[in-house]
Amino acid sequence: MLYKDCGGERCNQEHRWVNPKYWLTRENLLKVSNMIIVAKSYVLRMKLLKLFYEDT
């Protein structure tokens, strides 16, 4: 399930699972966008850790 636009950029796999119904209200949109930000920072952290452990 894909969405056309999400915050001005194309949606990717990280938050493709979100139910389209949740995008209807502003409050839910804020919740979902916060979840996306958390998810992206988590993924980035995991990538950085992986790089760090590969170097040592």
Order of alpha helices (4+ residues) and beta strands (2+ residues): alpha
